[in-house]
Amino acid sequence: MERKLNYKYYCRTFNIGPGACPPNGIVRIKNFKKRKTMPSGVTVWAEIIYDHELTENDLEAYDFISSESKYYYCISYSVSKDDNSIFDSKIKCRKLSKERPTNQIVADDLYFHHEIWLESREEAESLLRILEVRGVPENIMDDLWENEIY
């Protein structure tokens, strides 16, 4: 007998009732009495399980997220091409996603602008402290490439 896959989602804005979710393929709905904070840090009102994967349009229309989603934190900083000095280092944003967003380096005439995505706020704050105290470690790019962060 073939085992059927189920797909778990959470609703971030309300408890689920009639008309508040895509109607086809529902396996189970569980509304919480109050908002619940998931281990990923996301606050949700309900859990819903489907027998098929929902489309991105469905997720957006009903404000659902996949149970596999988590927050990723982006730090940004710029490095001078002249003297490797760092400026404007900060936690830029966080993003809820199933996969880590892609890191980026963009160059202009004077600077390399970095955006690095990390799996926790603690990791982001730790890297910011390193940048503020020591500047850009000589091997940071090697470490980032080696750990597939870039």
HELIX and SHEET records of a PDB file:
HELIX    1   1 GLU A   56  TYR A   62  1                                   7    
HELIX    2   2 ARG A  121  ARG A  134  1                                  14    
HELIX    3   3 ILE A  140  GLU A  146  1                                   7    
SHEET    1   A 4 ILE A  26  THR A  37  0                                        
SHEET    2   A 4 THR A  43  TYR A  50 -1                                        
SHEET    3   A 4 TYR A   7  CYS A  11 -1                                        
SHEET    4   A 4 PHE A  64  SER A  66 -1                                        
SHEET    1   B 4 ILE A  86  SER A  97  0                                        
SHEET    2   B 4 LYS A  70  SER A  80 -1                                        
SHEET    3   B 4 TYR A 111  LEU A 118 -1                                        
SHEET    4   B 4 GLN A 104  ALA A 107 -1                                        
END                                                                             
